């Protein structure tokens, strides 16, 4: 069991090192040697856990979705889950290097051999499932096309996160996402549902803190007051 725990910790250390290297150098310039040095281990240890640079990058891309979904809980109003997913991801980008790396990789035009589209497809599919259930529950206005809105959220978030990264190193991203939601949700939600939605900028941080307490994990930032 101790050996297995050590292996899990080493794999996580390598993944975090890869995130730092990809964030700093980009996918094309990064090498497995760079990642091994960052992790304080050998190339052999990296290859023991991952097939190579592309495998590492794909693992990081998957973490974007996994970490965001882990902080979400089912809501009585389904559209609240759309707001929550965007706000949680915004907070993760502000505080988590792995999530930052996943965004950097998905937008890295030099990463030609990497399937960067998987992150966009997965996120659009996730949004679409929520929107389709919201439609079944009568939460959407009659004119709303769930497929188009699912992709709109993904594209809009991508643009906002890039702007926030350049201007504020993600410090203002939760507020920017809150503004996005305040402008988009009124165009898709029926009035009774719209009045029940919470899309304040602090909500992502509070949801993450609650999920970490439930899992027994020390929160990365300030807890819920």
N, C-alpha and C positions, 0 to 999 in steps of 0.2 A: 504493500500500500504506500509506504514512504517513497519507494522508487517511482510508482505511478504519479504520486503528487509532485515529485521533483520534475518528472517529464512534462506534466501539465504546466508547471511554473516556467520551465525552460521554453516551452512552445509559446506561452504568452509573452515572455521576455523578447523572443525573436520577433513576434508579431508587432510588438510595440516599437522595437528598434527599426523594423521595416517602415512603420508609419512615420517615424522621425526622419528617416533617410528619404522616403518618397516626398514628404513635405518639403524638405530642404533642397533636394536635387532634382525632383521630377522622376518619372518612371524611366525614361530612356537613359539618363545619365547614371542612375543608381545601379550598383552591382551587388551580387551576393556577398562579395568580400566586404563592401561598405557596411552591409547589414550585419555581418558577423562581428566586425569591429565595434559597431554601435552597441551590439548586444553583449559585447565582452565574451564572445565564445568563438568557436571555430566554424569554418565553412561546413565541415562534416556535420556539426550539430544542427546547422540550418537545414541541410539536405536531409537529415534524419526526420525532421518534422514537416518539411515542405519540398515539393518536387523542384522548385526553383523560383525565380523572381515572379513569374506570371502567377504561379500558385499562391504566393504570398499576397500579391496584389488582389487576386480574386477573393481571398479570405478576408482582406481588409474591406473590400467592397461589400461583402455580405454582412459585415459587422454594422454597417450603417443602418440596415433594416432591422437586424436582430436587436441591437441596443435600443433603438427607438421603440420597437414593439414591446420590449421587456418592461418599459416604464408605463405602458398604457393599460388601462382597465376598461371593461365594457361600460358604456354609459347609457342612461335611460333614453337620452336623445342621441340618435346615431350620429348626426352631424357634428356633435361635440367631439367625436373621435377624430374627425378630419382636423379640426382646430388643434386638438391635443397632439396629434402626430407632428404637425408643423412646428408647434411651440417646443415640444420635447427635442426635436432634431435641432432647432435653433440653439437651444441651451447646450446640447451635446457638442455642437460645433464650437461653442464658446469655451468649453472646458475639456474636451476629450480629443487627444491627438490622433487616435485611431479613426474617429469619425471625420476629423479634418482631412486625414489622408485619403479616406474613401471619396470625399468630395473632390479633392485635388486630382485623384486618379480618374474619376469619372469625367472630368473636364479637361484632362491633359491630352491635347491634340497630337503630342509627340508619341503617345503610347499606341502606336499603330497596330501592334499585334495583340493588344489587350482588348477583350470584349467589354468595352466601356458602356455599351448600351444596356447591359444586364441590369445595372443599378436603376436606370431610368424606367426600364420595363417593369421591374419588380415594384418600384414605388408607384407607378401608374396603376398597376394591377391591384395593389393594396388599397389605393384611394378609390378605385372603381368598385371594389367589393363593398366598401363602406357606403358609397353613394348609391349603389343599387339597392342595398338594404334600406337606406334612408328613403329612397323612392317608394319601395314597397310599404313603408310605414306612413307614407303621405307627408313626409317632411320637406319634399322639394316642390318648387313651383312647377306648373304644368309644362312650361317651355324648356326646362333644363335637360340637356343632353349629358348623362353621367360620364360617357367616354370623353367628351370634349372637356368637361370640367376637371376630370381626373388628371388629364394631361396639362391643363392650364395651371393647376396647383403646382405640379412638378416643375414646369418651365418657369413659372413666376418665382418659385422658391430658389431655383438655380441662379436666376439673375440677381435676386436680392442678396443671396449669400455672397456672391462674387463682389457686389458693390460694397457690402459690409466688410468683407475681408480687406479690400483695398483701402477703404476710408477709415475703418475703426478696428481692424483685427478682430472682427466678429463681436466686439463689445456691445454694439447696438442692434445685433441681429434679432433678438427676441422682440424688441420694440418694432422693428421693421416688419416682421411677420405678423405681429398684432395689427398693424395698420393695413397690411394686405388682407387679412381676414375681415377686418371691419369694413372694407370696401367690396369684397367679393361675396361674402355670405349673404348680405341683404338682397343680392341679385339671384340667389338660388333657393333660399329658405322661405317657407311660408311664415307669415308674421308670428303666430304663436310659438313656433320653434325658434325663430330668431331671437325672441325676447328671453328665451331660456339659455342661450349660449353664452359661455364665458371664454373670451379670447384675450384676456389681459396678458401683458408681456411676462408677468411673473409665474404664470400657470405652469409652464414647462419645468421651471426649477422646482416648484412645489411637488409636481408629479414624480420627478426623478427622486427627490428626497424621500417621498413616501414609499416608493418602490424599493429604495435601498434600505430603509428601515425594516420593511417587511421581509427582505432577504437577509437581514442581519449584517449588511455591508455599511461601513462608515461612509456618509455622504461626502462627495468631493468638495462641495461648497457649503454655504450657510444652510441650515436646516429650515424646516417650516416653523413659523412663529405661531 
